[in-house]
Amino acid sequence: MTPALPRPPKSLSLRLALAFAAGATLQATPISFSDGERFNFRVSWGLFSEAAEIAICARAEQSAGLPQIRVTTTTSTRGIVRKLYAFDGNAESVFGANDGRMLAATASTSAKKKKTHTMAVFDYPASVVRYEDYLRPGRSTTILLPDGQPMDLITSLIEARAWNLKVGDRRPTTVMFDDEFYELTLVAEKLERVETPTGKYSALMIVPLMEKEPKGMFKRGGTVRVWISQDEKRLPVKLEVSLKYGTGTAWLMEYRPPITPVAVERALRAR
C-alpha cells in the first residue's frame, strides 16, 4: 500500500511500547524473520514471464528502547505489464522482536488514478486495533483484536517455514486483510519438485483455507499456495495466487540471509 511507513510520532511510539509490554506477558512466539534477511521474487502472469517484482526484507530496530522487527514488502509491475497496468505497492508490518506480536501495519498502493494509504495500530491492553484510512477517513474504525497471533498474509506464508509442517498437517492462523481478520487453516498438502533460478528443491506445498464463513478472495474462489523447501534453509521458493481472471506465480530469484555478528565483523575487516 505507497509511501513507506513514516516514523511514528512520540504518542504513537508510546502506544507501541505499551502494546509491546502488554504482549510480552502473553504466550506468543517470535517470528522467524531476522535483521537483514531479504527475499526477491519475480512474478509471472499468464503469457508474461516478468510481470512484476516482489521484495520482502526484514530490519531490526528499536522503539522506546524495545526491540522490534520491521518486515517490508514492495511490489511493482514490470515490462509490458507495467505499460498496460502500472502498479506500485508498499506494506510494512512491525512485530515485537521477543514475542512476535504484531504492533502496527501500514499499506499504500498506487494504480493509475486509484491510491490507498492505511495504517493499523494494535492496542493489546484494550484488545482492539485502531485502523486509519488516510485517504478515505470515513473507513477509519476500531476493530476487536482476535485471539491468537495475527499477521499479514505474506508474513504468515513465509512464517510457515518455522512450523516444521509435514504432509497432512494443519495449522490455524489469523491473517489481517485491510480492516478485517480472516481465520485461516494452513494445510500441508504434498511434496513437489520445484525448480527456480536459485536451484532445484523438494518443497512442501502449503495451502491456506478459509473453511468457516469464507469471505473476500476466498469466497470468490481464489486460492493461495506457498512452497517451502525441505532443506536446512526452509526457503519459500514459490508463491502462487489464483483468481478468476488468472494466476500469478512468484519465483524466488535471490535470497539474502540475515546479518550476523560474524558477517558484520568480516565486512568491517574487508574495508
Buried (B, 14 or more C-beta within 10 A) or exposed (E): BBEEBEEBEEEBBEBBBBBBBBBBEEEBEBBBBBBBBBBBBBBBBEEBEBBBBBBBBBBBEEBBEBBBBBBBBBBBBBEEBBEEEEBBBBBBBBBBBBBBBBBBBBBBBBBEEEBBBBBBBBBBEBEBBBBBBBEEEEBBEEBEBBEEBBBBBBBBBBBBBBBEBEEEBEBEBBBBEBBEBBBBBBBBBEBEEBEBEBBEBEBBBBBBBBEEEBEEBBEEEBBBBBBBBBEEBBBBBBBBBBEEEEBBBBBBBEBEEBBEEEEEEEEEEEE
